[in-house]
Amino acid sequence: MIYWEEPVPGSLQTCPRLDARTCADSGVIVVTPVLPEGGAGAERDAMLGLLLDGMLAGYGQDVIRWYDAPAALSFSRHLEAICTVYDCSDELTETGYASSQLSLLEDELMGVADVVFTGGYGLWEAKRGRHHNVHAFPSSVDRAHFAKARLAGAEPADQAVIPGPRLGFLGVIDEQMDLGLLAALADARPHWSLVLVGPVLRLKSADLPKRANLHYLGPKAHEELPRYLGGWDVALAPFVVDETTRFLSPTQTLEYLAAGRPVVSTPVAEVVTLYGGLDAVAVAATLQEFVAACERALDLARSRRSWLRRVDAVLSTMSWDETFARMNAEVCRAGGVRRYAMAAEPQEPIAESAEPPASLRKPLAHLLH
């Protein structure tokens, strides 16, 4: 499996190349194209296409193309594949970053894809009329990893000094977060500590509300996240509710629940649809409702056993392993894949070959500079 990252710019004198690393735990090869500074349009696509062809030379013919963004089609449309997957996690027309060229590429990708996956049911509704084989796969969760937050342990030093009660957010801090609500919540309950763990993207420091009880701890390693979650009383999902989040399926909702934390969210459609029936998930549209929901969640956090049983029953069907098995079944059906595939039933994956052929294990050293 080769994971192709977005290209990064080098200098004007940089020769186009691929940097690569192999993930020790999975064997996945991650490649990063490095291009001369300033390359764009057809010139950029030509360089990427040559790098792609060189990388795949000698790897055999059974290629599955898996796209999570239509833009990559511009330099890989020539590639022959036994199956083409479009794994759609955003509605381009709603993100604010769409262009006419990107929309055309998505139309083209829809035309050549054998199967389309969507990151939620809202996206499935939007895409199912454009393709004959569309399947919804909302976020899943590594339950065992985040459940470590339920066990008492030493807190990270930067969080241990923050007084309780703590209400936390985990994820990217960007334009999809309701910063006004966050600031108003901090003002309404100055004795609560609001803890935000994650990178700030597409926002300037001046855009972020500053309060004595607002704590931005920055991005953390995946292995550290349960330790942070374990020190929270309530988990927050304060997203704006507009066209940019119409198809949002927040991964952290399940991570919060796996960590054993009650959740308070704004009424993002996917959260309401999937988790609105759980006592552990409160949905609030206004500041007053949000504050009241947080107060109820703080009470709920003190009596976990009853509501956690229902949470765990829901989580038992939403693992990444199950999502993989179901996706794998659809890829196999769509592409007629049999060699490394599974039986027709998605719940019972059967590997017909324990190890890929030698041609698929060749290193990339001969391609790298």
Buried (B, 14 or more C-beta within 10 A) or exposed (E): EBEBEEBEEBEEEBEBBBBBEEEEEEEEBBBBBBBBEEBEEEEBBEBBBEBBEBBBEEBEEBBBBBBEBBBBBBBBBEBEBBBBBBBBBBBBEBEEEBEEEBEEBBEBBBEEBBBBBBBBBBBBEBBBEEBEEBBBBBBBBBBEBBBBBBEEEEBBEBBEEBEEBBBBBBBBBBBBBBBEBBBBBBEEBEEBBBBBBBEBEEBEEEEBBEEEBBBBBEEBEEEEBBBBBBBBBBBBBBBBBEEBBBBBBBBBBBBBBBBBBBBBBBBBBBBBBBBBEBBBBBBBEEBEBBBBBBBBBBEBBEEBEEBBEEBBEBBEEBBEEBBBBBBBBBBBBBBEBEEBBBEEEBEEBEEEEEEBEEEBEEEBEEBEE
